[in-house]
Amino acid sequence: MKKTIVVSAVSLRKGGTLTILRNCLEYLSTLAQTGECRIVALVHKKELAFYPGIEYIEMPDIIKSWSRRLWCEYVAMHDISRQLSPVYLWLSLHDTTPNVLAERQAVYCQTSFPFLKWKMQDLFFDYKIVLFSLFTRFAYRIHIKRNDKLVVQAEWLRKGFARMFELPESKFVVAPPTSARQKTPAGSAKESVCKSFLFASTPDCHKNFETVCRAAKLLEKEVGTGKFKVTLTLSGAENRYARWLYKRWGNVRSIDFAGFMSKERLYGTYAQTDCLIFPSRVETWGLPISEFAAYGKPMLLADLPYAHETAAGSRQTAFFHPEKPEELKEQMKRLVEGDTSFLKALPETDIPQPVTRTWEELFKLLCGEASSVF
C-alpha cells in the first residue's frame, strides 16, 4: 500500500512562501508520478502551484479571517486527516501545527516575526504586522510538541525557536533556501565617480527603509550631490509606509525611488551596483544578501543574527546598528571616499546537523527510517 504524504499550505499565495510551496510540490510530483507515494496538497487555489500526480484540496475561503484559519487548522484538517487515513507524514508549510491524525508530523517555520522588536510607528504604517508578530508567538505554541521535526531556514532560527518554545535543538532541521547563492554572476559595476548603493526589498515597515533614507540625506549634506546614489525598490506610492518615505525623503536628490524590479532587472542592477545595503529589522534569511554576495562586492548589513548567518563566506562586509543612520552614513562615506579597509571577509560557517540542502534530503529525513518510501 502506497504511503500518503500530506502538505498543508492553505495560506500561501505569493512571494517567497509561495516559492517554497512550489519547490516542495515540484519535488513531490516526481514521487507521485512514479507511483511511490500518494501526495495530497491542501492549498488556496491549485493553479498557484499545480504539478502532475498530486491530489489537491482547495480551500480558498480560509484566508478571509484568522478565525477561519484557526478553524481550518484545528477542526477541518482533523476531519480531512481522518478521511485520508492512514497518513504517514503531514507537513504543514505555514508555521502552525494542525490537529491531525498522522504517523509522523512536521512543521515548516517560515516566518521570523516572533522575533520582531516592533515600534509604535509600525502600528500606524501596518498594524497587521504588529498583530501578526504577537499572534505567531501564540499560534506557534499550539500543538508544537506533536511534531517529530520542525524545519527552519537558518541556524539562528533553530536556536531562537528552541529557546522560545523550550524544545531541544535536535528536533529542528535547518534547510537553507535552495537558491541561496548565485554561482556565476554576469557583469560588474562600471568605474564611476558616483558610488552606487542598492537596497532591494518590499515596502514593509519592518524593512527599515527610513534608516537608509536618513543616512543618505546626512551623507548628501556632507559630500554634496553627484558623489553617490542610493536606489530603493519602491516607488513611494505602494502603501502608507511607502508614501511616508517619499514625502519625507523624495526630495533627496541622491535617492532614487526606482519602484518594483523584476527578477531579471534586479540581477542586472546587482551587476551594476557598487554596494548592497540591507537594514531590515527582522528576516528569516535575507535572500538579497546571499544573491549579492556572489559578486564579491561590498555589503553594509544590519548587525543582526540573520545577516551574520546569511553573509557567511562573503568577501567585503561591514555591519551597522539598524537604528543608527549616522553609523551607516559613516560607512557609506568611507566607500564614497574609496576607503574599504573597514570591510571584512566573513568565514563560512558549519551548520550543525540535522541540516538538508534539497527537498529530497529533507523528505527522507522527515520520513525517518522509512527510506523505502522513496
C-alpha positions as CSV (number, residue, x, y, z in Angstrom):
1,M,0.0,0.0,0.0
2,K,1.4,3.4,-1.0
3,K,2.2,5.8,1.9
4,T,0.3,9.1,2.0
5,I,2.1,12.4,2.4
6,V,0.0,15.5,3.0
7,V,1.3,19.0,2.6
8,S,-0.9,21.8,4.1
9,A,-0.4,25.3,2.8
10,V,-3.8,27.0,2.5
11,S,-2.5,30.5,3.3
12,L,0.5,30.6,0.9
13,R,-0.4,32.7,-2.1
14,K,2.6,35.0,-3.0
15,G,6.2,35.8,-2.6
16,G,8.9,33.6,-1.0
17,T,6.4,31.4,0.8
18,L,4.7,30.5,-2.4
19,T,8.1,29.7,-4.0
20,I,8.7,27.3,-1.1
21,L,5.3,25.6,-1.8
22,R,6.1,25.3,-5.5
23,N,9.5,23.9,-4.9
24,C,8.2,21.4,-2.4
25,L,5.3,20.2,-4.7
26,E,7.6,20.1,-7.7
27,Y,9.8,17.5,-5.9
28,L,6.8,15.5,-4.5
29,S,5.3,15.4,-8.0
30,T,8.2,13.3,-9.2
31,L,7.4,10.8,-6.4
32,A,3.7,10.8,-7.2
33,Q,4.2,10.2,-10.9
34,T,6.3,7.1,-10.2
35,G,3.6,5.7,-8.0
36,E,5.9,5.6,-5.0
37,C,3.6,7.8,-2.8
38,R,0.2,9.3,-2.7
39,I,0.7,13.1,-2.4
40,V,-2.2,15.3,-1.2
41,A,-1.8,19.1,-1.1
42,L,-4.2,21.5,0.8
43,V,-3.9,24.8,-0.9
44,H,-5.6,28.1,-1.5
45,K,-6.0,27.5,-5.3
46,K,-4.3,24.7,-7.1
47,E,-3.4,26.9,-10.1
48,L,-0.9,28.7,-7.9
49,A,1.2,25.5,-7.6
50,F,-0.1,22.8,-10.0
51,Y,2.0,19.8,-10.6
52,P,1.0,16.4,-12.1
53,G,0.3,13.4,-10.0
54,I,-0.7,15.5,-6.9
55,E,-4.2,15.4,-5.4
56,Y,-5.4,18.9,-4.5
57,I,-7.9,20.0,-1.9
58,E,-8.7,23.7,-2.5
59,M,-9.7,25.9,0.5
60,P,-10.0,29.5,-0.9
61,D,-12.1,30.9,1.9
62,I,-9.6,30.2,4.7
63,I,-7.6,33.5,4.2
64,K,-10.7,35.7,4.9
65,S,-10.1,35.8,8.7
66,W,-7.9,34.4,11.4
67,S,-11.0,32.6,12.9
68,R,-11.4,30.6,9.7
69,R,-7.7,29.9,9.7
70,L,-7.8,28.5,13.3
71,W,-11.0,26.5,12.4
72,C,-9.2,25.1,9.4
73,E,-6.0,24.1,11.4
74,Y,-7.7,22.5,14.4
75,V,-11.1,21.3,13.1
76,A,-11.2,20.9,9.3
77,M,-7.8,19.4,8.9
78,H,-8.5,16.8,11.6
79,D,-11.5,15.7,9.6
80,I,-9.5,15.6,6.4
81,S,-6.8,13.6,8.0
82,R,-9.4,11.1,9.2
83,Q,-10.8,10.8,5.6
84,L,-7.3,10.3,4.2
85,S,-6.2,7.8,6.9
86,P,-3.8,6.3,7.2
87,V,-1.5,9.4,6.7
88,Y,2.2,8.6,7.0
89,L,3.6,12.2,7.0
90,W,1.8,15.5,7.4
91,L,3.9,18.6,6.7
92,S,2.5,22.0,7.5
93,L,4.2,24.7,5.4
94,H,2.8,27.6,7.3
95,D,4.1,27.8,10.8
96,T,1.2,26.4,12.7
97,T,0.8,22.7,13.8
98,P,-2.6,21.4,12.8
99,N,-4.6,18.9,14.8
100,V,-4.3,15.9,12.5
101,L,-4.1,12.1,12.6
102,A,-0.7,11.1,11.1
103,E,2.1,8.7,11.9
104,R,4.6,11.5,11.6
105,Q,4.2,15.2,11.7
106,A,6.4,18.2,10.8
107,V,6.0,22.0,10.5
108,Y,8.0,24.4,8.3
109,C,8.5,27.6,10.4
110,Q,8.6,30.2,7.6
111,T,8.2,33.5,9.5
112,S,10.7,35.3,11.7
113,F,8.0,37.7,13.0
114,P,8.0,36.2,16.6
115,F,11.5,37.9,16.9
116,L,10.4,41.3,15.5
117,K,11.0,44.1,18.0
118,W,8.1,46.3,16.8
119,K,7.9,50.0,17.3
120,M,4.9,52.3,17.8
121,Q,5.2,53.7,14.3
122,D,4.7,50.1,13.0
123,L,1.1,50.3,14.3
124,F,0.5,53.4,12.2
125,F,2.0,52.0,9.0
126,D,0.7,48.5,9.2
127,Y,-0.9,47.3,12.4
128,K,-1.3,43.8,10.9
129,I,2.4,43.3,11.1
130,V,2.5,44.0,14.8
131,L,-0.6,41.8,15.5
132,F,1.0,39.1,13.4
133,S,4.2,39.2,15.3
134,L,2.2,38.8,18.6
135,F,-0.2,36.2,17.2
136,T,2.5,34.0,15.8
137,R,4.2,33.6,19.2
138,F,0.8,32.2,20.4
139,A,-0.1,30.2,17.3
140,Y,3.3,28.5,17.1
141,R,2.9,27.1,20.6
142,I,-0.3,25.2,19.9
143,H,0.4,21.5,19.4
144,I,4.1,22.3,18.7
145,K,5.3,19.3,20.6
146,R,3.3,17.0,18.3
147,N,5.9,17.5,15.6
148,D,8.6,14.9,15.0
149,K,10.6,17.7,13.3
150,L,10.5,21.5,12.9
151,V,12.0,22.9,9.7
152,V,13.7,26.3,9.7
153,Q,15.8,28.1,7.1
154,A,18.7,29.3,9.4
155,E,20.7,28.2,12.4
156,W,19.8,31.4,14.3
157,L,16.1,30.5,14.0
158,R,16.8,27.0,15.3
159,K,18.4,28.4,18.4
160,G,15.8,31.1,18.8
161,F,12.8,28.9,18.5
162,A,14.3,26.2,20.6
163,R,14.8,28.7,23.4
164,M,11.4,30.4,22.9
165,F,9.4,27.1,23.0
166,E,11.7,25.1,25.3
167,L,12.4,22.4,22.7
168,P,15.7,20.6,22.1
169,E,17.7,21.9,19.1
170,S,17.9,18.3,17.8
171,K,14.2,18.5,16.8
172,F,14.9,21.3,14.3
173,V,16.1,20.7,10.8
174,V,17.9,23.6,9.1
175,A,17.0,23.8,5.4
176,P,18.6,26.9,3.8
177,P,16.9,28.3,0.7
178,T,17.9,26.2,-2.4
179,S,18.6,29.4,-4.4
180,A,20.7,30.9,-1.7
181,R,23.7,31.9,-3.8
182,Q,24.2,32.6,-7.5
183,K,27.3,30.9,-8.8
184,T,28.2,32.7,-12.0
185,P,27.1,36.4,-11.8
186,A,27.4,38.2,-15.1
187,G,28.8,41.8,-15.4
188,S,30.3,44.1,-12.8
189,A,29.9,47.7,-11.7
190,K,31.4,50.2,-14.1
191,E,34.1,52.6,-12.8
192,S,32.3,55.8,-11.9
193,V,32.9,58.9,-9.7
194,C,29.3,58.3,-8.4
195,K,29.2,55.4,-5.9
196,S,26.0,53.3,-6.3
197,F,24.2,51.7,-3.4
198,L,21.1,49.5,-3.5
199,F,18.5,48.4,-1.0
200,A,16.2,45.8,-2.6
201,S,13.1,44.9,-0.6
202,T,9.4,45.2,-0.4
203,P,7.8,48.3,1.1
204,D,7.0,46.9,4.5
205,C,7.7,48.9,7.6
206,H,9.9,46.3,9.3
207,K,12.3,46.5,6.3
208,N,13.6,49.8,7.8
209,F,14.0,51.9,4.6
210,E,14.0,55.0,6.8
211,T,17.5,54.3,8.2
212,V,18.9,54.2,4.6
213,C,17.0,57.4,3.7
214,R,18.2,59.2,6.8
215,A,21.8,58.1,6.2
216,A,21.6,59.2,2.5
217,K,20.3,62.7,3.5
218,L,23.1,63.1,6.1
219,L,25.7,62.0,3.6
220,E,24.4,64.3,0.9
221,K,24.8,67.2,3.2
222,E,28.4,66.3,3.8
223,V,29.7,65.4,0.3
224,G,27.1,67.1,-1.9
225,T,25.2,65.6,-4.9
226,G,26.7,63.6,-7.7
227,K,29.1,61.6,-5.5
228,F,26.7,58.7,-4.7
229,K,23.3,57.3,-5.5
230,V,21.0,55.1,-3.4
231,T,18.5,53.0,-5.3
232,L,15.4,51.8,-3.5
233,T,13.0,49.2,-5.0
234,L,9.8,51.1,-4.2
235,S,8.1,54.0,-6.0
236,G,6.7,55.8,-3.0
237,A,3.1,55.1,-3.9
238,E,2.6,51.4,-2.8
239,N,1.2,51.8,0.7
240,R,1.1,54.2,3.7
241,Y,4.6,53.4,4.6
242,A,6.0,54.0,1.1
243,R,4.1,57.3,0.8
244,W,5.5,58.4,4.2
245,L,9.0,57.6,3.0
246,Y,8.6,59.5,-0.3
247,K,7.0,62.5,1.4
248,R,10.0,62.8,3.8
249,W,12.9,61.9,1.5
250,G,11.5,62.2,-2.0
251,N,13.4,65.5,-2.5
252,V,16.8,64.0,-1.6
253,R,18.5,64.0,-5.0
254,S,20.8,61.1,-4.1
255,I,17.9,58.8,-3.5
256,D,16.2,57.0,-6.5
257,F,12.8,55.6,-5.8
258,A,13.1,53.1,-8.6
259,G,10.0,51.0,-7.9
260,F,9.5,47.3,-8.1
261,M,12.0,45.3,-10.2
262,S,11.5,42.1,-12.0
263,K,14.0,39.3,-11.2
264,E,15.8,40.0,-14.5
265,R,16.1,43.7,-13.8
266,L,17.1,43.2,-10.2
267,Y,20.0,40.9,-11.2
268,G,21.1,43.5,-13.8
269,T,21.0,46.1,-11.1
270,Y,23.1,43.9,-8.8
271,A,25.7,43.7,-11.5
272,Q,26.0,47.4,-11.9
273,T,25.8,48.3,-8.2
274,D,28.9,49.0,-6.1
275,C,27.4,48.2,-2.7
276,L,24.3,46.5,-1.2
277,I,22.7,48.0,1.9
278,F,20.4,45.7,3.9
279,P,19.0,47.3,7.1
280,S,15.9,45.1,7.7
281,R,14.9,44.7,11.4
282,V,14.0,41.0,11.0
283,E,14.3,38.4,8.3
284,T,14.2,34.7,8.0
285,W,17.1,34.6,5.6
286,G,17.6,37.8,3.7
287,L,17.9,36.5,0.1
288,P,19.3,39.7,-1.5
289,I,22.3,39.3,0.8
290,S,23.2,35.8,-0.5
291,E,22.3,36.8,-4.1
292,F,24.6,39.9,-4.0
293,A,27.4,38.2,-2.1
294,A,28.2,36.2,-5.2
295,Y,29.6,39.3,-6.8
296,G,32.2,39.8,-4.1
297,K,31.3,43.4,-3.8
298,P,30.8,45.5,-0.6
299,M,27.8,44.9,1.6
300,L,26.6,47.0,4.6
301,L,24.2,45.0,6.7
302,A,22.1,45.3,9.8
303,D,24.1,43.9,12.8
304,L,21.5,41.2,13.5
305,P,21.8,37.4,13.6
306,Y,20.1,36.7,10.3
307,A,22.5,39.0,8.4
308,H,25.6,37.5,10.0
309,E,24.5,34.0,9.1
310,T,23.3,34.8,5.5
311,A,26.5,36.7,4.8
312,A,28.8,33.9,5.9
313,G,31.5,33.4,3.2
314,S,31.1,37.0,1.8
315,R,34.3,38.9,1.0
316,Q,33.7,42.5,1.8
317,T,31.1,43.1,4.6
318,A,30.5,45.5,7.4
319,F,27.7,45.7,9.9
320,F,25.8,48.7,11.4
321,H,23.2,49.2,14.1
322,P,19.9,49.2,12.2
323,E,18.5,52.1,14.3
324,K,21.6,54.3,13.9
325,P,21.6,56.1,10.4
326,E,24.7,58.1,11.5
327,E,26.7,54.8,11.7
328,L,25.5,53.7,8.3
329,K,26.3,57.2,6.9
330,E,29.9,57.0,8.1
331,Q,30.3,53.6,6.4
332,M,28.8,54.9,3.1
333,K,31.1,57.9,3.3
334,R,34.2,55.8,3.6
335,L,33.2,53.9,0.5
336,V,32.5,57.1,-1.4
337,E,36.0,58.3,-0.5
338,G,37.5,55.0,-1.6
339,D,38.2,53.6,1.8
340,T,37.4,49.8,2.0
341,S,39.7,49.0,4.9
342,F,36.8,48.5,7.4
343,L,35.2,45.8,5.3
344,K,35.9,42.2,6.4
345,A,35.8,38.8,4.8
346,L,33.5,36.5,6.8
347,P,34.3,32.9,7.3
348,E,32.0,30.1,6.1
349,T,30.1,28.6,9.0
350,D,29.3,24.9,9.5
351,I,25.7,24.3,10.4
352,P,25.3,21.6,13.0
353,Q,23.2,18.5,12.0
354,P,20.5,17.9,11.2
355,V,20.7,20.1,8.0
356,T,19.4,19.4,4.5
357,R,20.2,21.1,1.2
358,T,17.5,19.6,-1.1
359,W,13.8,18.7,-0.8
360,E,14.8,15.1,-1.4
361,E,17.1,15.2,1.6
362,L,14.5,16.9,3.7
363,F,11.7,14.4,3.0
364,K,14.0,11.5,3.6
365,L,14.8,12.9,7.0
366,L,11.2,13.7,7.8
367,C,10.1,10.2,6.9
368,G,12.6,8.8,9.4
369,E,13.5,5.2,8.9
370,A,11.1,4.7,6.1
371,S,13.6,5.3,3.4
372,S,11.8,2.7,1.4
373,V,9.1,5.4,0.8
374,F,11.4,6.7,-1.9
